[in-house]
Amino acid sequence: MSTPDPARRVAELRSRIEDANQRYHQHDAPDITDAQYDALVRELEALEAQHPELAASDSPTRRVGAAPAGRFPPVVHAVPMLSLGNAFEDGEVADFVRRIRERLDRDVLVFSAEPKLDGLAISLRYEDGAFVQGATRGDGATGEDVSANLRTIAVIPQRLQGKGWPKVLEVRGEVYMGRADFERYNEHARLHGGKVLANPRNGAAGSLRQLDPKLTAQRPLSFYAYGTGLVEGGTLPDTHSATLARLRDWGFPVSDLAEVVSGVEGLLGYYQRIGEARDGLPFDIDGVVYKLDDYAGQREMGFVSRAPRWAIAHKFPAQEQTTVVESIEVNVGRTGAVTPWALMQPVQVGGVTVTRATLHNADHVARLDVRNGDTVIVRRAGDVIPEVVQVVVDRRPPDARPWSMPMACPVCGSEVVREEGAAVWRCSGELSCPAQRVQAVFHFASRRAMDIDGLGERYIESLSELGYLQDVSDLYRLGVDDLLEMKRRADERDGTTPDTVKAGKVATKWADNLIVAIDRSRDTTLARFLYALGIEHVGESTAKALAQWFGDLDLIRHLPWPLFKRVPDIGGEVARAIGHFLDQPGNQQVIDRLLGRGVRIGDSHPPSSRLAEGLDLATLLVDLEIPKVTPVRAAQLGAAFADAQAVLDAPAHNLVTAGLPADTANALVAWLESPSNAGLLLRSAQAQGRLRALLPDSGGQPAGPLEGKTVVLTGTLASMGRDDAKARLESLGAKTAGSVSKKTSLVIAGEAAGSKLAKAEELGIEVWDEARLLAFLEQHG
C-alpha cells in the first residue's frame, strides 16, 4: 500500500487503533465495528512491512488488547494470553496451512476447529482443584482480577470434578451472553427503567467489570473453555482436542461445535458449515478458530510478536458496519403500530446493501439518542431486519437535534397515541387508515363481528391492492361482477389463472355466495357492530357492556371518553382508546358510510337506568383523572360548585375555600389551564346532561333480573347454542365468564359438564340445569 507520507499515516493509524483499544477493552464502548478495526490493523501491518524503519516495539500490531483500566487489582499472566492472526479469504487459510506444512514437513495436518465467540477472554486459575483467581486478558501480559465477579457465573466450576487434574491449572475461555438471555435482560430493563445493554459482547464485558459482584450476578452470563495456560504438577493430553475433552470431564463447559478436521478442505468445510448455522446459534460468533491439534507441532511452530503461528481466526463477513443516518421516518403496520426507521447512506452489512434499519420504538430511539446526521453502527444477522445498535456520539453534527414521534399518522393523518407505560405508539385511525385496511376488514368480517362467511384474508388483500376497497364500508358496494373481475386480475398478477378460466369457464358460485353473506351481514346487533369496528382494547365483552349500558350507536359515538368509565370493568386505558378512536374524523366518516350503505342495528334501546348513579360533577372529576383530585376532593368540589363551568371559572383561593389543600387546588388550576382539558370537562358535563335526559323518567331501560351477576356456562345445551344462551343471559343484565371463581354467581350446567361444575359445587355456587334456565328465560322473555 502506497501513501504520500507513510510515517504520518502510520502515526495516524497507531493513534486511532490505540483509541479503539481503549474504548473496546477498558470502557466496553467501541466507536467502530470489528471489521473497521481489522481493516485499520491490516493497513498498519502492511505499512510496517513495507517500511521496516517505521516499525516500533510499542506498535499495536505487536501487542494484545489494551492495558488494564486500573479499577481492579492487576494480574500478571504466567503464560501470556496472546491474540490470533486473522484470515478473511480462503487463500489466506491456504497460506496458513502451507506455512505449517513446509515448516513441519508433513503431508497431513490435523487441526482442531471451533467457533470464535464474541465475548471477553478470561483466565481461570485452579490450585489443588479449587478456583482461586480469575483475570481478564488485558494487554496479554497483565489483566485484571475479576475473581469475585466470575464466581457469580454458575457454569464456572468452583471445584474441579473427576480426578487427574494438575496441582496448578489455568483454563482459558470466553465469558459471553447468549442471545436469548441478552434479549430477556433488555426487555426486563426496558420494563423497569434499567440500563439497556448495547449488544451481547458489551453486556458480557461490562458485567465482568462491575465493582459490585451483586450487579454481575444479575446479568445472565455464560462461559466456554477453549484452552489452557500454566500447568504445574500434572500433565495434559498430547493434543488440543483431547485436552478439551479432559476439560469437559473436569466440569468445564466446552463447545459441542468443536471438530477435528484435516487439511485446507477440512478447515474450509468447517467454516462453511458453521457459517450456515451461525444465525441459528444461541450466541454470537464472528468467525472460527483453527489450531494445529498436536502440542508438539505447536511448540515447533512457535510464535510471532503477539500471536501463535499454529493458530488463526477465520473471520465471517462483518455483521456490523458504520454509516450515517440521513433521516428518521416512521412506518405504520397492519395493526396500527407506528415504528421508527433510520434511512441511511448505503452500506454493505453481511454481504447485503443496507439503506434502512429499524429503531424498534420511540423509547429505543431515546435510549440510543439517535438523531438525523448521526454516525451509527448498524447490525444485520442473517435474515434479521437490520437495526441501529449504537451511536458514535463523537461524530455527531453540531446542529443535530433530538428526534420525537410525529403526533399525526403519516398515512391517514389520524392522531398517534401511546398508552401510559406502553412502548408502542399507534395510529388511532383504525377504520380509516389505509395501512391498517386489510387487518380492519379482516376483523370486521370475522365470525364474531359482522360474520361475512367466505371473505378470507387473501380475497381482502386482493380487493384492497386492486382498488376495490378503500375502507370497510366499500364491502357494501361490491357486486358479483366486481368479485369476478378482482379474481381474474389477481390470478393474472400471481400467474395462477386456472386452465378452466383460460378455456372460458368461469366459476361464479363463490362470488354469488359471498355477496349473499355480505348482504346478510347488514342486519346486526349493536354489540357486534361495536366489536367489528376494531377499536383498540374493545373485545366482545366490552362491546356487549357498551351496548347494554348505552344502548344506541349515535349516543356512544359522540360521548367524551370519561363517560365510558361509567361502565363496569372499563377503566381509563380502555375509555381513552375508545375516545381516541371516536375523535378521529376518518373513523366517524367510515361509520357514516356504513350506515348510509344499509348496515342496520336492530337492538337499539335507551341507556340503562344504572347510569344514573354516576352522572354527577364529583364522579366526573374523578373520571377525568385530574392530578391530585381524589374521590374525597372531588366530593368537596361537587358540594361547593353548582356545575363544571363554575369549577372552571373558580380561582385557586376559591378552591381552597371549598376544602381543597393548596397543592391540590394548584394542580387543578394548572390542569384546567390547558384548553383541551377545559374543553373535555365542559363536553363531558354536557354529555352527562344528555344522558340524564334519557334515563328512567324519560323512558330509560330498567335493570335486568340478572343485573350484577356473573354467570358461567358449561357442558352442552340441547335447546340452543352456547352463543345464543350467552346473548339471552346478557340481555337480562348478566355478565358471562369462561371460568368459575369466587366471583361467580351462577353456573348453568348442560350435558357432559366437567371440571367447571365440580368447582362450582366445591365453592358452593348455585347451579341450574337446562330446564331451569329455559323456565327462567321464558318467564323473563
Secondary structure, 3 states (H helix, E strand, C coil): CCCCCHHHHHHHHHHHHHHHHHHHHHCCCCCCCHHHHHHHHHHHHHHHHHCHHHCCCCCHHHCCCCCCCCCCCEEECCCCCCCCEEECCHHHHHHHHHHHHHHHCCCCCEEEEEEEECCEEEEEEEECCEEEEEEECCCCCEEEECHHHHCCCCCCCCECCCCCCCCEEEEEEEEECCHHHHHHHHHHHHHHCCCCCCCHHHHHHHHHCCCCHHHHHCCCCEEEEEEEEEEECCCCCCEHHHHHHHHHHCCCCCCCCCEEEEHHHHHHHHHHHHHHHHHHCCCCEEEEEEEECEHHHHHHHCECCCCECCEEEEECCCCEEEEEEEEEEEEECCCCEEEEEEEEEEEEECCEEEEEEECCCHHHHHHHCCCCCCEEEEECCCCCCCEEEEECHHHCCCCCCCCCCCCECCCCCCEEECCCCCCCEEECCCCCCHHHHHHHHHHHHCCCCCCCCCCCHHHHHHHHHCCCCCCHHHHHHCCHHHHHHHHHHHHHHHCCCCHHHHCCCCCCHHHHHHHHHHHHCCEECHHHHHHHCCCCCCCHHHHHHHHHHHCCHHHHCCCCHHHHHHCCCCCHHHHHHHHHHHHCHHHHHHHHHHHHCCCEECCCCCCEHHHHHHCCHHHHHHHCCCCCCCHHHHHHHHHHCCCHHHHHHCCHHHHHHCCCCHHHHHHHHHHHCCHHHHHHHHHHHHHHHHHHHHCHHHCCECCCCCCCCEEEEECECCCCCHHHHHHHHHHCCCEEECCCCCCCCEEEECECCCHHHHHHHHHCCEEECHHHHHHHHHHCC
